[in-house]
Amino acid sequence: MHRGTRTSPGRRKRACPMATLCRPAVSVPEHVITLEETLELARTLHADHPQLPLALRLIENTGVRTRHIVQPIEETLRHPGFEERNKLYEAEAKARVPAVVQRALDDAEMLTTDIDVIIYVSCTGFMMPSLTAWLINAMDFRSDTRQTPIAQLGCAAGGAAINRAHDFCTAYPDANALIVACEFCSLCYQPTDLGVGSLLSNGLFGDGVAAAVVRGRGGTGIRLERNGSYLIPKTEDWIAYDVRATGFHFVLDKRVPATMEPLAPALRNLASEHGWNASDLDFYIVHAGGPRILDDLSRFLDVPPEAFRFSRATLTEYGNIASAVVLDALRRLFEAGGAEPKARGLLAGFGPGITAEMALGRWRHSKERA
């Protein structure tokens, strides 16, 4: 029997009007590496690797054509030590996040003083206090703005941030939440890691910053109605960090690409609890960890491959930008003109655990009555 998501007590009675996830702002760094350059680097750096042909084939099959990174590739390939890399993470975050936050606020027609909680997600660097404290001071958010940094959910954190913002705005219907995702995956490159999973990740992950506002009232975007989480039992070591003196060493089990078969029923179950059919929705915004994730979701949810076109575009143009993928895929839906009023959709992020963070909502325009 499938152990799907169970409706939380706070979700049985929903506040009205419901919170709206507004248009995300996204930025990627200026340094670009192409698929062809990635393959050539792999051939040059690992010419004697016994599994090089397999790694090259896997990288080619990711569908990633370009990735953006915070340093030129020559500097990325050098490892100055974890201390220097973490300093660079902090410096780049402070240099790049404010402009993205400001665009997200402008798109949502919000001021910094309108925000009640900042939910910051990242798995590629560490700061304490969190970047949330720096943002409150640097961008003149209110001193009583709540801080919710999430550091250990990996790629699932984008979906988790949306869900925690939804929960907050359900508890406080007049409140507004700001989501920030900052991922510099290139700073986790480890030149001594030669497993096939590590070589694959070197051609899959990219860097990016994203932000979005969840408005308690008003706004154009996805009116969030229900959320849930599901963890596949006994898979916590399938996606992981091995933390060493040299920093975060990425661990990727070969079974990860097949995880949509056990996760698809959780998506179906969440939709069913809401009276919806997961195979018959109007839009799908999901984390694109790789092409098989999207192909399998299409098969197991019985929806056409085109349903995941926004997620696939993110993967192709930016690579896997971890927690920021879901927000970038949503940005692409906005840029395509959005959806029809009351169109029903599913959002989902997948990551370590193996965990799925899922949400359901309807498209709304700011001129609609609550």
Disulfide bonds with the S-S distance in Angstrom:
none
